[in-house]
């Protein structure tokens, strides 16, 4: 088989394979590039909000008046300096999810914190709160 035949034979399939490989490479490169942009690097400004209220989430059909103790938490977040410069405490939400909770005198639940894009949660203190359910009939 001559060298020329080696290049010319099945030329259509070879060109199709090359185009497919380039398309796959471009797709993976774009996905990885987007993932790198969404991650906040470890370096950046860190800020602590000491007095954020803890909101209680429960099912709509659950009319009990739950309380949490403590009712305020300290949240530390990190982000790029330009993001942290405009970040306000009301953009960070500390929530205790009580959906699906059954009756009980006192329960201990984790505090979930939501932050705006570009801001990473560093810590929540305390990370758990006690849930106080009202006495039946009240």
C-alpha positions in Angstrom: 0.0 0.0 0.0 1.5 3.3 -1.0 1.8 6.2 1.4 -0.7 8.2 -0.8 -3.4 5.5 -0.4 -2.9 5.5 3.3 -3.9 9.2 3.4 -6.6 9.1 0.7 -8.5 5.9 1.7 -11.7 6.7 3.7 -10.9 10.4 3.6 -14.5 11.3 4.4 -14.5 9.2 7.6 -11.2 10.7 8.6 -12.4 14.2 8.1 -15.7 13.4 10.0 -13.7 12.0 12.9 -11.4 15.0 13.0 -14.4 17.4 13.1 -16.1 15.3 15.8 -12.9 15.3 17.9 -12.6 19.1 17.6 -16.3 19.6 18.6 -15.9 17.4 21.7 -12.7 19.2 22.7 -14.4 22.6 22.3 -17.4 21.5 24.3 -15.3 20.1 27.2 -13.0 23.2 27.1 -16.1 25.5 27.4 -17.7 23.5 30.2 -14.4 23.4 32.2 -13.9 27.1 31.6 -17.4 28.0 32.9 -16.8 25.9 36.0 -13.6 27.7 36.8 -15.4 31.1 36.6 -18.1 30.0 39.0 -15.7 29.0 41.8 -14.7 31.6 44.3 -11.0 31.3 45.0 -9.8 30.8 48.6 -8.2 34.2 48.4 -10.5 37.1 48.8 -12.1 39.3 51.4 -13.7 37.6 54.4 -16.5 39.2 56.3 -18.6 38.2 59.3 -22.2 39.1 60.0 -22.8 38.6 63.7 -26.5 39.2 64.2 -28.4 37.5 61.4 -31.9 36.3 62.3 -32.7 32.6 61.8 -35.9 32.1 59.7 -38.1 29.0 60.3 -39.4 27.1 57.3 -42.3 24.7 57.8 -45.1 23.2 55.8 -48.0 25.5 54.9 -50.4 23.1 56.6 -48.4 23.3 59.8 -49.8 26.2 61.9 -47.7 25.6 65.0 -45.6 28.6 66.1 -42.1 27.2 66.2 -39.2 29.1 67.8 -35.5 28.5 67.6 -32.9 29.1 70.2 -30.6 31.0 69.6 -32.7 33.0 67.2 -29.6 34.8 65.7 -26.4 33.4 64.2 -23.0 34.7 63.1 -22.2 33.9 59.5 -18.7 34.3 57.9 -18.5 34.6 54.1 -15.8 35.1 51.6 -15.7 36.5 48.1 -13.9 38.8 45.6 -13.3 42.3 46.9 -15.7 43.9 44.4 -18.5 41.5 45.4 -17.9 41.9 49.1 -17.8 45.7 48.9 -21.5 45.7 47.9 -22.7 42.7 49.9 -25.3 43.6 52.6 -26.5 41.5 55.5 -30.1 41.2 54.1 -28.7 39.3 51.1 -27.6 36.4 53.4 -30.4 34.1 54.7 -30.1 31.7 57.7 -32.9 29.2 57.6 -34.0 26.1 59.6 -36.1 23.7 57.6 -38.8 22.1 59.6 -40.8 20.5 56.7 -41.6 16.9 57.4 -40.9 17.3 61.2 -42.9 15.2 63.5 -44.0 16.2 67.0 -41.4 16.5 69.7 -40.7 18.7 72.6 -37.3 20.0 71.6 -35.3 19.2 68.4 -31.9 20.1 67.2 -31.7 21.1 63.5 -28.9 22.5 61.3 -28.9 26.0 60.1 -28.8 26.3 56.3 -27.3 29.5 54.8 -28.0 30.9 51.3 -25.6 33.5 49.8 -25.7 35.5 46.6 -23.7 34.4 43.6 -19.9 35.0 44.0 -20.1 34.6 47.8 -18.9 31.5 49.6 -20.0 30.4 53.0 -17.1 29.9 55.4 -18.8 29.2 58.7 -22.0 29.5 60.7 -21.9 29.8 64.5 -23.8 28.1 65.9 -24.3 25.6 63.1 -27.3 23.9 64.9 -30.2 25.5 66.8 -32.7 24.1 69.2 -36.3 24.1 67.8 -38.9 24.8 70.5 -42.4 23.5 69.6 -45.4 25.1 71.3 -47.3 23.1 73.8 -50.4 21.3 72.3 -53.5 23.4 72.5 -51.8 26.8 72.5 
